[in-house]
């Protein structure tokens, strides 16, 4: 995240002397909420991988992250909506029709359309035709971030071109698409990596060959973060400062947090600061107003990385009340939890999805059941009353972050798989290539 504004797509660099063998397909680029993608791409470039980035959508954030400025890969943009670039789509279809794999791919797409009669399914096929037509001749492998829409576009385009493809799956893309689609993509893809143990377990149960599914934690590049501050005890009479960073969407559970904050005892002085944008901003603000706590809440909107770290260094407690949304959407292992741990900031979050793979209750922070405002309120009150215990847990979380959730192990595993797919290395790693979380965390899941 940086204060650099971006009103339109970034300029396309000059054509490189030779086309890279790898194409990376993403839903949108660059995106502030997907710094884990940027972190990975930058690390792959550092390992010597050359690739182009093919994005299904143009950027919509009003700023970028410093990581994006360091990535050398060429970004290219497919037609976001087919009607916006009809001639380009027609040229893409005309070229794709002549490819040997087009007939079988079209039949597969028609089967998919019969089970998913949506405009989005039509758009995926049109984008895939353009991608297949415009990929450089030297492209040997397609790697898609997210199993849902980008995975479909990469799958169709790879089949048309007669090349292999792989996927990195995360959270919403795993839990909001039907099992038939996951099974068929897992059958076609050379590999799938995912960033949580819970996601890997689910997908291995659907894969014809479970070894195709690898657990690759995003981890955190600690070189991007300062050492944690020396935290002094909260001054007598100072309010308890709670911080959260996340999109204002249903799965983040901020409605539960508003209810929890309203239930805190009158004698506890607190302030809540939130970083991030999202569709629920007005509804949550109105909810806080109705509860009589709006004057204690600061909705800060999007902030650059320097500001986010400054907020973490000045807060007393990081709160992320994640839950499973009505459509099944949920977090994986949110990077913001690791970022808070990097600053030794005490953490209160929920036992949902893969969060217990990093935070063990009472050891690395506090976990409460998802969707339970009363439990949230009780733990906030308990942490305020015993800050020393919370600070000790924060130090333990940082130690675990450094020891087990650094970035390099995951990049090693992905690098090996990509080199094998490109014919540059030994066979892909086994499904257990990435270090598994310690057993207490796995039991908490």
Phi and psi in degrees as a GROMACS rama.xvg file:
@    title "Ramachandran Plot"
@    xaxis  label "Phi"
@    yaxis  label "Psi"
@TYPE xy
-145.941  163.774  UNK-2
-78.5966  -1.40257  UNK-3
-61.5037  125.825  UNK-4
-82.2854  153.824  UNK-5
-143.268  95.8687  UNK-6
-84.4443  -19.847  UNK-7
-147.734  -178.14  UNK-8
-61.8099  145.777  UNK-9
-66.8685  154.254  UNK-10
-62.528  144.507  UNK-11
-85.4151  124.49  UNK-12
-63.7181  165.595  UNK-13
-63.5293  151.969  UNK-14
-57.7154  128.62  UNK-15
-68.2548  160.9  UNK-16
-59.2088  -35.8444  UNK-17
-137.633  144.884  UNK-18
-70.5304  137.141  UNK-19
-70.9966  152.834  UNK-20
-80.3971  -12.7085  UNK-21
-115.297  135.91  UNK-22
-118.367  130.654  UNK-23
-107.562  122.414  UNK-24
-105.342  124.593  UNK-25
-130.366  162.299  UNK-26
-75.4364  -42.5868  UNK-27
-149.531  145.07  UNK-28
-153.049  133.708  UNK-29
-82.8206  156.393  UNK-30
-132.18  131.266  UNK-31
-63.3488  -35.834  UNK-32
-78.6253  -1.41339  UNK-33
-124.979  49.2941  UNK-34
-65.2625  -23.2083  UNK-35
-63.9242  -31.885  UNK-36
-68.0374  -47.5415  UNK-37
-61.4862  -42.1103  UNK-38
-58.3675  -42.8971  UNK-39
-66.5869  -45.1344  UNK-40
-63.1772  -40.9475  UNK-41
-63.6545  -40.6063  UNK-42
-66.9484  -37.1206  UNK-43
-66.1922  -38.4239  UNK-44
-61.9271  -39.2429  UNK-45
-64.3329  -25.447  UNK-46
-85.3351  1.87567  UNK-47
97.8986  5.77507  UNK-48
-78.5381  134.924  UNK-49
-109.134  134.021  UNK-50
-157.152  163.166  UNK-51
-108.149  150.712  UNK-52
-103.695  123.077  UNK-53
-111.375  115.275  UNK-54
-108  136.447  UNK-55
-77.4867  -19.113  UNK-56
-135.467  153.097  UNK-57
-78.418  158.797  UNK-58
-66.5736  145.797  UNK-59
-124.865  -9.9798  UNK-60
-71.3985  151.252  UNK-61
-88.3627  7.35579  UNK-62
-156.79  166.741  UNK-63
-121.857  170.33  UNK-64
-92.848  147.551  UNK-65
-54.1787  -29.385  UNK-66
-57.7633  -39.9496  UNK-67
-61.9804  -33.0786  UNK-68
-71.2579  -17.6583  UNK-69
-94.861  -11.2529  UNK-70
-81.2994  126.422  UNK-71
-86.7857  -17.5529  UNK-72
-58.734  145.856  UNK-73
-77.5914  121.433  UNK-74
-87.9441  133.532  UNK-75
-129.277  148.525  UNK-76
-119.98  122.472  UNK-77
-76.0549  162.677  UNK-78
-59.2783  117.55  UNK-79
-64.2432  -42.514  UNK-80
-128.605  134.725  UNK-81
-60.5329  -34.3525  UNK-82
-69.4286  -16.9353  UNK-83
-74.807  -27.4146  UNK-84
-134.4  64.7196  UNK-85
-62.2053  -38.572  UNK-86
-67.8555  -39.4554  UNK-87
-63.8875  -41.1884  UNK-88
-64.342  -44.0544  UNK-89
-63.1607  -41.2325  UNK-90
-63.8101  -39.1453  UNK-91
-63.7713  -44.4821  UNK-92
-63.9193  -41.8729  UNK-93
-61.905  -38.702  UNK-94
-74.4082  -39.4733  UNK-95
-65.0729  -36.1978  UNK-96
-57.6608  -29.8776  UNK-97
-85.1081  -2.7274  UNK-98
-81.558  143.846  UNK-99
-58.1773  -30.7907  UNK-100
-88.9447  2.34079  UNK-101
-66.1805  -44.1857  UNK-102
-59.3946  -50.2689  UNK-103
-64.2286  -36.8056  UNK-104
-67.4712  -41.585  UNK-105
-62.8561  -39.1777  UNK-106
-65.7963  -39.5892  UNK-107
-63.2633  -43.3319  UNK-108
-62.2374  -40.0912  UNK-109
-64.4046  -37.1534  UNK-110
-63.9388  -42.9644  UNK-111
-62.9234  -42.4354  UNK-112
-63.9136  -34.1075  UNK-113
-64.5991  -26.8511  UNK-114
-98.0608  -12.3564  UNK-115
-142.425  78.3277  UNK-116
-82.2631  76.5125  UNK-117
-130.746  155.963  UNK-118
-63.2727  -31.2544  UNK-119
-62.8923  -37.331  UNK-120
-65.224  -37.6307  UNK-121
-65.3183  -44.3663  UNK-122
-62.0128  -38.0425  UNK-123
-59.2249  -42.4431  UNK-124
-68.3131  -41.9207  UNK-125
-61.9238  -43.5612  UNK-126
-63.7431  -37.8611  UNK-127
-63.8138  -38.9589  UNK-128
-62.3918  -43.8145  UNK-129
-64.1539  -43.3001  UNK-130
-61.9481  -47.6108  UNK-131
-60.6929  -37.8878  UNK-132
-72.8344  -32.9596  UNK-133
-101.269  -8.00734  UNK-134
-60.2759  138.721  UNK-135
-59.3687  153.728  UNK-136
-60.4776  -29.5938  UNK-137
-82.7159  2.12277  UNK-138
-66.185  126.094  UNK-139
-114.165  -14.6117  UNK-140
-155.864  141.382  UNK-141
-111.601  132.388  UNK-142
-125.629  117.348  UNK-143
-106.787  135.113  UNK-144
-92.9014  118.663  UNK-145
95.4639  131.607  UNK-146
-76.5793  -24.3081  UNK-147
-81.0002  -104.65  UNK-148
-62.8253  -51.5019  UNK-149
-58.7821  -36.5521  UNK-150
-62.5357  -38.3957  UNK-151
-66.7903  -45.5059  UNK-152
-62.4232  -43.8235  UNK-153
-64.8005  -40.6531  UNK-154
-62.046  -49.9906  UNK-155
-63.1748  -45.6615  UNK-156
-65.4388  -41.162  UNK-157
-62.8135  -41.3396  UNK-158
-65.0265  -39.9135  UNK-159
-62.0667  -43.0565  UNK-160
-81.3382  -14.576  UNK-161
74.9499  34.5715  UNK-162
-121.903  168.2  UNK-163
-87.973  167.487  UNK-164
-149.598  160.558  UNK-165
-142.501  171.058  UNK-166
-137.217  146.822  UNK-167
-113.926  116.701  UNK-168
-103.742  153.86  UNK-169
-129.786  -84.953  UNK-170
-140.039  -82.5409  UNK-171
-53.2518  -40.0685  UNK-172
-65.5066  -24.7516  UNK-173
-80.8749  -43.6828  UNK-174
-94.5706  -5.47241  UNK-175
-116.811  8.49944  UNK-176
-114.14  154.39  UNK-177
-70.2985  156.429  UNK-178
-62.6681  -33.8127  UNK-179
-60.8322  -37.3242  UNK-180
-70.4843  -41.2158  UNK-181
-62.5825  -44.297  UNK-182
-59.1939  -45.2167  UNK-183
-70.857  -36.9428  UNK-184
-67.7929  -39.4467  UNK-185
-65.3666  -30.9729  UNK-186
-71.6374  -30.5344  UNK-187
-89.7744  -33.8664  UNK-188
-74.3159  146.988  UNK-189
-67.4186  -39.9062  UNK-190
-153.945  160.076  UNK-191
-134.942  131.723  UNK-192
-115.714  146.184  UNK-193
-140.501  158.22  UNK-194
-99.271  7.79218  UNK-195
-139.404  148.992  UNK-196
-64.5727  -37.0102  UNK-197
-65.3178  -40.6124  UNK-198
-66.6135  -41.7774  UNK-199
-62.3299  -43.0425  UNK-200
-60.874  -44.291  UNK-201
-62.7546  -45.5773  UNK-202
-73.0506  -33.6253  UNK-203
-62.8512  -31.3557  UNK-204
-69.914  -16.1252  UNK-205
-104.743  -12.9911  UNK-206
-83.1526  140.305  UNK-207
-64.459  -28.2631  UNK-208
-130.853  100.673  UNK-209
-56.4701  -25.0105  UNK-210
-66.7769  -14.9865  UNK-211
-70.2917  -19.2561  UNK-212
-98.1641  119.589  UNK-213
-113.172  144.805  UNK-214
-93.326  113.361  UNK-215
-130.978  97.9729  UNK-216
-64.9575  141.331  UNK-217
-59.8037  -42.7557  UNK-218
65.2287  -173.513  UNK-219
-134.111  133.303  UNK-220
-81.2328  96.7657  UNK-221
-68.6986  -13.1545  UNK-222
-68.5428  -15.2242  UNK-223
-88.2787  -3.02989  UNK-224
-124.689  141.844  UNK-225
-71.5865  162.145  UNK-226
-61.3246  151.649  UNK-227
-63.9939  151.757  UNK-228
-74.5268  161.539  UNK-229
-80.5144  104.926  UNK-230
-83.148  120.118  UNK-231
-85.5627  152.912  UNK-232
-57.2411  145.735  UNK-233
-60.3805  130.354  UNK-234
-64.4784  146.945  UNK-235
-59.6422  129.912  UNK-236
86.7726  -8.61604  UNK-237
-78.6827  144.537  UNK-238
-72.4201  153.551  UNK-239
-75.025  120.198  UNK-240
-97.6124  114.052  UNK-241
-101.286  141.162  UNK-242
-130.906  142.95  UNK-243
-139.808  147.989  UNK-244
-129.404  119.876  UNK-245
171.042  160.182  UNK-246
-68.7721  145.576  UNK-247
-85.3608  76.0953  UNK-248
-129.966  165.852  UNK-249
-57.8953  -41.6587  UNK-250
-67.8639  -15.4391  UNK-251
-79.9608  -15.911  UNK-252
73.0111  25.5878  UNK-253
-70.1811  -20.3027  UNK-254
-64.763  -38.4747  UNK-255
-65.1438  -38.0803  UNK-256
-67.5455  -40.1011  UNK-257
-58.6273  -44.4055  UNK-258
-63.7174  -38.8963  UNK-259
-66.2436  -43.516  UNK-260
-62.2835  -38.8566  UNK-261
-66.0081  -22.5418  UNK-262
-91.0419  -3.696  UNK-263
-66.1969  148.857  UNK-264
-65.8086  148.22  UNK-265
-57.7246  -27.6102  UNK-266
-76.19  -9.5085  UNK-267
-94.675  113.932  UNK-268
-87.9247  124.844  UNK-269
-142.84  161.166  UNK-270
-137.768  142.001  UNK-271
-119.167  129.931  UNK-272
-121.196  129.443  UNK-273
-121.236  132.834  UNK-274
-112.64  126.614  UNK-275
135.326  159.39  UNK-276
-110.263  -176.391  UNK-277
153.62  163.74  UNK-278
-67.2487  -21.8073  UNK-279
-92.9167  9.90705  UNK-280
-55.3022  -52.034  UNK-281
-64.2176  -41.7102  UNK-282
-64.8665  -40.5515  UNK-283
-70.9075  -38.2161  UNK-284
-61.7372  -43.0043  UNK-285
-64.1421  -36.9745  UNK-286
-64.8921  -41.6506  UNK-287
-66.0444  -38.1361  UNK-288
-63.2978  -44.5806  UNK-289
-65.2468  -30.3602  UNK-290
-82.9928  -5.66706  UNK-291
76.952  23.1004  UNK-292
-121.489  9.56815  UNK-293
-60.3769  -32.246  UNK-294
-71.6771  -9.97548  UNK-295
-100.333  1.64517  UNK-296
-116.836  133.791  UNK-297
-116.313  113.523  UNK-298
-90.2096  104.474  UNK-299
-88.528  -13.7995  UNK-300
70.8357  -163.576  UNK-301
-72.5176  140.762  UNK-302
-136.175  153.124  UNK-303
-77.1375  171.658  UNK-304
-61.8917  -39.5944  UNK-305
-59.925  -41.6863  UNK-306
-68.4028  -38.5943  UNK-307
-62.8185  -45.6748  UNK-308
-63.4602  -39.979  UNK-309
-61.3819  -40.6175  UNK-310
-61.8652  -42.7721  UNK-311
-64.4636  -36.857  UNK-312
-73.6347  -21.088  UNK-313
-100.487  -4.18914  UNK-314
-90.3786  165.664  UNK-315
-102.698  -25.095  UNK-316
-154.396  132.452  UNK-317
-98.5592  128.328  UNK-318
-123.029  126.91  UNK-319
-134.617  100.578  UNK-320
-90.6497  49.8536  UNK-321
-57.9634  150.574  UNK-322
-153.942  176.467  UNK-323
-88.2083  122.303  UNK-324
-73.6443  168.534  UNK-325
-60.4314  -28.9776  UNK-326
-90.1725  7.66055  UNK-327
92.9064  -8.68875  UNK-328
-64.5185  144.58  UNK-329
-159.854  161.426  UNK-330
-70.1601  160.594  UNK-331
-93.8844  -104.715  UNK-332
-119.189  96.3528  UNK-333
-60.5128  130.461  UNK-334
-59.5295  -28.8561  UNK-335
-63.1535  -26.5774  UNK-336
-66.8679  -41.2646  UNK-337
-68.9039  -34.8639  UNK-338
-65.2239  -41.9556  UNK-339
-62.5777  -41.1424  UNK-340
-63.612  -33.0762  UNK-341
-61.9185  -25.8925  UNK-342
-101.447  13.6511  UNK-343
52.0075  40.3604  UNK-344
-92.016  123.79  UNK-345
-53.558  144.567  UNK-346
-122.4  134.079  UNK-347
-124.485  119.808  UNK-348
-146.839  -166.054  UNK-349
-118.447  155.076  UNK-350
-86.5074  68.7603  UNK-351
-128.402  147.318  UNK-352
53.2669  -127.771  UNK-353
-97.321  5.80177  UNK-354
-57.8102  -41.1362  UNK-355
-66.223  -10.3007  UNK-356
-70.9511  -19.6826  UNK-357
-111.304  -43.1246  UNK-358
-105.5  115.387  UNK-359
-97.8019  128.704  UNK-360
-58.5607  129.639  UNK-361
81.0848  -5.2067  UNK-362
-112.672  -51.478  UNK-363
-112.399  -0.910185  UNK-364
160.889  -164.428  UNK-365
-114.666  131.594  UNK-366
-115.955  136.739  UNK-367
-127.289  162.713  UNK-368
-63.1553  144.621  UNK-369
-66.7944  147.703  UNK-370
69.8207  29.3562  UNK-371
-127.711  82.5411  UNK-372
-58.6429  -35.6777  UNK-373
-63.23  -40.7433  UNK-374
-66.5638  -38.614  UNK-375
-59.3059  -48.708  UNK-376
-61.0436  -41.9868  UNK-377
-64.1056  -40.1428  UNK-378
-72.7233  -36.1821  UNK-379
-59.3962  -45.9226  UNK-380
-63.0752  -40.8429  UNK-381
-67.251  -40.3103  UNK-382
-66.5866  -38.8958  UNK-383
-62.8765  -32.9399  UNK-384
-81.1377  -21.949  UNK-385
-134.853  67.542  UNK-386
-65.0347  -27.542  UNK-387
-62.8271  -41.3223  UNK-388
-64.4191  -42.1523  UNK-389
-63.3549  -38.623  UNK-390
-68.1068  -36.5769  UNK-391
-64.6831  -40.7117  UNK-392
-64.6424  -36.9455  UNK-393
-63.4733  -39.8397  UNK-394
-65.2613  -37.383  UNK-395
-66.9548  -37.3632  UNK-396
-64.4285  -41.4344  UNK-397
-65.3522  -41.1696  UNK-398
-61.1813  -39.7518  UNK-399
-69.0794  -38.9589  UNK-400
-56.2362  -48.4287  UNK-401
-65.2624  -41.7602  UNK-402
-77.7651  -35.4636  UNK-403
-125.446  -14.9136  UNK-404
-126.114  32.7325  UNK-405
-72.091  164.035  UNK-406
-75.0507  -31.4628  UNK-407
-62.0217  -38.7496  UNK-408
-61.6001  -42.671  UNK-409
-65.9628  -40.6802  UNK-410
-66.1132  -37.3997  UNK-411
-57.073  -47.1987  UNK-412
-64.5578  -44.7466  UNK-413
-67.4017  -41.1132  UNK-414
-57.6223  -43.4402  UNK-415
-63.0127  -44.0779  UNK-416
-64.7409  -43.1283  UNK-417
-66.8626  -41.0654  UNK-418
-64.7188  -37.8146  UNK-419
-64.0487  -42.0071  UNK-420
-64.896  -33.439  UNK-421
-87.4043  -1.20745  UNK-422
78.929  23.2903  UNK-423
-106.669  1.12599  UNK-424
-157.973  -172.542  UNK-425
-68.9846  172.65  UNK-426
-57.5308  158.74  UNK-427
-59.8731  157.062  UNK-428
-64.4467  154.671  UNK-429
-68.701  167.256  UNK-430
-61.2277  -21.5285  UNK-431
-94.2833  19.5323  UNK-432
-60.3203  -37.8997  UNK-433
-84.844  148.005  UNK-434
-64.3268  132.848  UNK-435
-81.1564  152.588  UNK-436
-66.0365  158.407  UNK-437
-61.0774  150.913  UNK-438
-56.4538  -36.4226  UNK-439
-60.4178  -37.7675  UNK-440
-68.162  -39.9147  UNK-441
-66.4838  -36.927  UNK-442
-65.4998  -34.3445  UNK-443
-66.9802  -21.0899  UNK-444
